[in-house]
C-alpha cells in the first residue's frame, strides 16, 4: 500500500468520525433544547464537507512529493473546482 | 424552510436507514429513494431534499472508501482524473438547480430514475470478464487481488474521453438531483472502458464524495441545507448501509434487484407525474 493511499484512508476515517460525532451530539442537544446545538450541527456539516476537500489537498501534497506533476496539476484543478462551488452561491444567490 | 421537530428528524433518520440499507444491498446509492421520499412524502422543497441526500452521499463515500483504501480496488489515479470532470459537472448542475423550477427538476428525476431501473434490469446477470493477467496496466490501469477467484485481475483503461464525458454527466445529475451518480459511471466504465465492475464501483464510490461536496457546498451557501435534517439522514444512512453490507454479503440479490427496479419505475412515474401537474 502506498503512503498516499494510507494517508487518504486516515483522512477519510477521521472526517467521518468527527462529523458523525458532532452531528449526533448536535442533534441530541437540539432536542433537549440545550445551547450550542446549531453551532455544533453546522460544525458537523462543515467537517463532512471538508473531508473530501482535505482528501484532495492531501493528494496534491502527495503527488508533489512524488514529483508527479501531471497528477499534482489535475488534483489542483479539482480543488479549484471545489472552491468555485463554494463561492458560486455568492454569485447565484437569487433565493437568498 | 421546514420546522425541525423530533418527529420529522426521527422519520428522516428511519428513511435514511432504509435507503442506505437498500443502497448498500444493491450497490446503488440510496439517494434515488431518499430524495423522492423527502420531496413527495414529507413535502420538503426539492432543493432541500437534494441537499440532505448529498450529505449522505458524502458520508457513505468517505466511510466506504476509508475502509477500502489501500486494498487496490479503488483506482485512485483514475478517480482523481475523472473527478476533474465530475466536479465540473457538479458545479454546473448545482448552479442550474438554483435556476430551474421544481417541476422541471422533478421531470428530470423521473426520466433519470427510469433509466436507472432499465440499467438495473439489463445488468441482472453481470458478466465476469476474463482478463488477461499479462496485460500491462499502463498509466491509468490497475491491478487487484480478487478474493473469489484467488487470482490477480489486471486491466487497462480504454476510451478515456468517454469515461470523462460520463463522469461530467454523472456529476451534473448528482448535484441537480441529490444522488451519487454511480449508476451512470459504473456501467460506462465497466462496459466500454475496460474496467472490471468491482474496481469501477469502488472507484466511483471514492469519487462521489468530491462530486457530492461540489454540489452540497452550493446548497449550504444558499441556505438550503438544513443541518439538523441532514444530520438525521446522515446518521440513519450510516446505520442502514452498515446493516445492508452485512446482509448483502449473504444475500443473492436477483429478486431484490427486480423488486428495486419495480420500485424505481413507480418512483419515476410518480415523480414525473408530479412534475407535469
Interface residues (C-beta under 8 A of the other chain):
Chain A: X1 X2 X4 X5 X6 X8 X9 X10 X12 X13 X15 X16 X19 X20 X23 X24 X26 X27 X30 X31 X37 X38 X41 X42 X44 X45 X48 X49 X51 X52 X53 X55 X56 X59 X71 X74 X75 X77 X78 X81 X82 X84 X85 X86 X87 X88 X89 X90 X92 X93 X94 X95 X96
Chain B: X4 X6 X9 X55 X58 X59 X61 X62 X63 X65 X66 X69 X70 X71 X74 X76 X77 X80 X81 X83 X84 X87 X88 X90 X91 X94 X95 X98 X99 X209 X210 X212 X213 X214 X215 X216 X217 X218 X220 X221 X222 X223 X224 X225 X227 X228 X230 X231 X232 X234 X235 X238
